[in-house]
């Protein structure tokens, strides 16, 4: 039985920078710091790498987690930080917010870049969701969404 999504995993060249970003920007807390040294055949088999080693941090906010890896060996290759959301693979993760305008401004001050400001109520008309996409310091896409109608199927009842 699948119970739900537990975490999204990200790879970075600077784990401390990304951990701080998610702490400050989204209120994630570190729940575990771990990693492994080269020579673990078991882990190499699981991750599909040879002679791997890494630093690893698991973070939690509410009912979800983000797992951040900094591979020391083999060194990861950077991706285009402006990679289009239409490219195959990970496209984004979404955080549900209460005041999208406030979060947009707060996250911009922390260095998050956005494609555009959140649409106004006039721009969405009778729509139930205001949303915008932005990027963390590594270029990973994060959606901010505010669901205006508590009866909407997507509304989080927490």
ABEGO torsion letter per residue (X at the ends): XBAEBABBBBBBABAAAAAAAAAAAAGBBBABBBEBBBGBAAAAAAAGBBGBBBBBBBBBBEABBBBBBBBAOBBBBBBBAABBAABBEBABBBBBBABAAAAAAAAAAAGBBBABBBBBAAAAEABABBBBBBBBAAGBBBBBBBBABAABAABBBX
